[in-house]
Amino acid sequence: MDTIPANKREPAPEAIFDPIMDDSEDVLANPYPVLKKMQQDGAVIWSSRGNQWLVLGYNEANGILRSKNFGKKLLENWKPPNALMRGAMISLRRRQGPSMLIQDPPEHTRLRALVSGAFTPTVIHRLEGHIEEIASDLADKMQRRLLAGHEVDLIAEFAFLLPVIVIAELLGVPTKDRDKFKKWSSDMILSFTGKMKPMRMAKSFMAMANIRLYLKLAIEEKRHNPQNDLISELVKAQASDAESLSNHELLANLVLLLIAGHETTVNLIGNGAYNLLSHPAELAKLRKEPTLLESAIEEILRFDPPVQIVRRLAKEPCELGGRQIRENDVLTVMTAACNRDPRIVQDPDVFKIDREEIKHLTFGAGIHYCLGAELARTEGRIAFKTLLDRFPNLTLVDKAHVYKGPFSLRGFKELYVRA
């Protein structure tokens, strides 16, 4: 899609912030005032810097995510204004491969069906006891350090380890390699921005190459020595029907599952712990009424979501939020803004764990609704219950709490606590 000058479009307010193109430490630390100000200009506004529409209204975003008229497969048609950046992003997409995250039906349907069985509520329920054991073991190690008077980084010593161990075991890769996964994941997401920074892009490309090589070796190992894990199941499915899953697709989707399977849950646990500890009245309410835990998790997901944006491509012209959208226009759904749409939630900027009805788009909607939503909720519930039970006096350390970026994935680099 070539950039369409503003005077050739329907009149629309110009975005003061673009989540793909702008780097701002202040916005990264607290995006919500900026998003609220943008939202006052309308549910759908135009960004000339990113050459895309920004969707800030819940109803408009929900409609996009559920509609067949907006897709993912041709998002490479998005053309950021910088030609060098455009080339780098095309190269990165080619390296990422055809994962279900960027496919439309029928490819998306076929790929999702192959892996969805590992993430059903029944399967996740069977894992709960083991997840509790992992959380308890991590809490034991934290407790020893806290009792010795140390400050503890909740991200490094708990929030990261719990989901990465779980997803590694589900896939069938060694949990001892979790430090590798952390580095690769952190380096890969450096490129989840439109700002062209050569060193960031080089790190991202190298991380992608390393994780693909690692998983290629894991796949070959499972071909010769299958186990009771997801990689082995996919390898067996491929062997029985070679047309069901190509090698390129298998690898791309394993990369997606390994990274997405822990990255966003780390942020859910970290963001949730921060918001509970920084809202003592809500934390006290939860301690008094533990049955509010599930509601608290939904409020965390609404109030401070670990995923801040999702993107779609218009397959045909339409009107949305009073704006004329053209075929091949790119729309970026600003999840955090939509979750705080005052048209669908009362007092949207208030963190309140006992809301009667909590609506959010943090896991998306429609056919691309997050495959791991049940697993993330379960890990979050077990994580918070463990922290509440084991550490009744847990508090935030009085120091700057730095977000790691990029904007699209909201989470802490470090989050120090003491007991």
Order of alpha helices (4+ residues) and beta strands (2+ residues): alpha-alpha-beta-beta-alpha-beta-alpha-alpha-alpha-beta-alpha-alpha-alpha-alpha-alpha-alpha-alpha-beta-beta-beta-beta-alpha-alpha-beta-beta
